[in-house]
Amino acid sequence: MIESLPLWAAIPAAVLLVLSGLITLIGSLGLLRLKSFYSRMHAPTLGNTLGVFCILLASILVASALEHRIVIHQILITILLVITAPVTAILLMRSAIRRKWRLEQEATEQDKPQS
């Protein structure tokens, strides 16, 4: 039979889940509203990292309350997310910088007079 979640764990878990939703919504709105590619990269990364962190914290709290011991399996997910999200953002930004540089080089080559 499924045990009910104690109130001391249910309320913080619910607050963390709502906070995660708000952070993700703000990150998504930042993606839509910001003008340049470089500024757009920050908002979703923030929503991704902090939003998932709040969900994982709520998951740790609920699992620990139901099993009557500390459950930290979700920390592995957090570690992998903290490592991969910034690396992905850096790679996307570097490719955008390289593309912009290549387009500028092509434009300057077209502006040169033919001899």
BELWOJO-V234691 format. One record per helix or strand of 3 or more residues. SS is the DSSP state (hx for helix, st for strand). FROM is the first residue (numbers start at 1). TO is the last residue. Records with the same first field share a line. If there is no record, write none. Layout:
BEGIN
SS=FROM-TO  FROM-TO
END
This chain:
BEGIN
hx=7-33  37-67  74-111
END
